[in-house]
């Protein structure tokens, strides 16, 4: 069986010889290493079976997750465990790849119910993610990991917390003035729930978490629990150091899952005051996919007049957005000859080629997204129009009208808006590039110029 695995590796190597993105030297090194491990009886049969199932060596997987996302070995071991169990759960490898990305993405983009107006926004946002990426079948990803994959509560809580921490560690603001109504209190509570004793809610001498927070708030550094706050800060600072200038893992996974999701994404269903409202994508142009990634980052996401997510583009967002598309493009290219390459193997080759300079992140993205600049300037025109002539035509009409007269009035209004919108495009098109860029949010302008200048990394202009 071990020699058969080596023979299979050699077959893969032969099939890659004509591929411009192959890393031939690496494949030879890996195969020679396998011969050496057999001679030294170092091969673990369970690991080999898992590697065959997932489609990448465990060593390569660990190396990639350290270098690209900054995870430590304990975190990667849990991610590997989840990945293997998902691949065992789904016999179709494409479905397994999608389900893994979906789970990892929803860990970071998981909307828990609140209340009031915020609750409406959360339901809108949650419905958008459910529609674009798909639904796990569980509101809380931790329940999915426990019930479907067999993780312990402690494992699920820790992985959930660490992935979310990788997502936000460099944004968490911590001051020395700990108080119950501060951000520090929420940061410590999340830490205690996830890292210390998640099953019982007790962390020290049967002391409840809320009582510990009260004690630290009252006694500050004199509290006998203050060391927990110090440990929490130490972990956050450790994660910051490991993840600084790395890709945002859960952001990349949520975008990848959206692209992989083959379900109907033509409408978003929301529940507003117990009335179901459908918001179709009448253009049927896949913008829901883009809005979960680069387009949503540079322009934000809104439904009607409700801003769900404002524009936000960072160093890590840029890499995550582009890599989500680029890796899937490369996987498709590598698999064209019928010898399917796994998502993780395509990721490994991609990052090797980025490092060597064989692939430029920005130019490869533009090559496979030829409409990206026109999409950006379409939005710029919308902003230009609204600054001069009022609201642009809505892409989606209301679901129902109270009367036929209201229906006719709406249709007449929207037709006039569309006529004017089309007519005024000519005066926008003659503007210079610099003038057009002035109608973009700064995030969109930076994104556009970073792409245009073939920047592997995001730059603020």
C-alpha positions, 0 to 999 in steps of 0.5 A: 500500500505504501509503495502504491501511494508512492507510485500514485505520487509519481503519476501525479508528478508526470501529469503535472510536467506540462503544467506551468504552475507545477512545483516539480522540485517540490514533488520530487523532494516529497516523493524521495522523503516518502522513500526515506520514511519507509526505510526508517519506518516513520510512516503513520498509517492513520496519517497516510490515510488522512492525507490521501482523504484530504489531498495534501500531506499533513506537513504541507498543511501545517506549514501552509497554515502557519505561514499564511494565517499565523495559526499555531500547531495546536490550532492547526491540529484542531483544524486538521481534525475538523477537515478530516472528519468532514471529508469522512462525512461527505463522500463527494470531495467537492461537497467536502471542500465546500462544507469545510470552507462553509464551516470555517467561514461561518465561524467568523460570520456567525450572527447570534440573535440580539434584540430591537433594531439591532436584531432586525439588522442581524436577521438581515445580515444572517439571511444574506450569509445563509443565501450566499454561502449556505446554511450549516443547519445549526445557528451556532457552528460549535453545535455543528462541530459537536453533533456532526463531527464528534468534537468535544465541547472544549475542542469546539469552543477553543477552535471557534474562539481561536479562529474568531481571534485570528479574525479580529486580534489586530482590531481588539482594543485593550486598555489597563482600565478593566470595567464591566461595561468596557470592551475588556470585560467582553474580551475576557468573558469570551476568553474564559468561556472558550479557553478555561472551562467551557462545559460548566461555566466555572473556572476557579474554585467553583466561581462563576464567570460573571462573579470573576468579572465582578471581582476583577472589576472591583479589586483590579490588580488585587483580585486573585483572579487578575492573573486570568485577565493577564493570561487573556491579554498574553494570548491576544498579544501572541495571536497578534504577533503571529497573525500580523500581515497574514491573510484573514482565514475565516474571511477567505473561507466565507468568500470561497464557500460563496463561490463554491455554493451551487445553490440558487442565489437569486434572492435573499429572504428576510423576516421583517415584523414577521412578514417574509420579504424576498429581495431578488437579484434581478440582474442575475449577474452573481453580484451576491458572490462578489458582495461576500468578498471584494465588492462588499469590502470596498462598497459595503453591503446594504439592503434598501436603506439599511446599511448592514456592513460599511466599507472596510478593506485592510491588508488581510482583507485584500489578500483573503479576497483575491486568494479566495478567487485565485486558488479556485481558478488555479485549482480549475486550471490544474484539474483541466486534464482530468486529474483532479487536484484538491483544493488544499494542494492547489492552495499549496502550489498557489502560495509557493508560486506567489512566493517565487514570483511565478504568480502575481496576486493582483494580475492573476485576479484581474486575468480571471475577473476581467470585469472587475474595473468596469464593476467598480466604475459602475458603482462610481457612476451610481454615486456620481448620479446620486450626488447630482440627480437623486436616488438611482433606480432600485435593483429590487422592487417591493414584494407587494403593492397596496393597490393597482394604482400604487403599482402603476405609480411605482412602475412609472417612477422607476421607468423615469429613473431608469431613463434618466440613469441611462441618459446621464451615463454619457456625461460620467464616461467622459470624466478622467479616471481621477475624477471618476475615482473621486466618487468612490469610497477610499477603500474602493479607490485603494483597491482599484489602484492596488490592482492596477499597479499589480500589488501583491499586497494592499496599499493605501493611496 
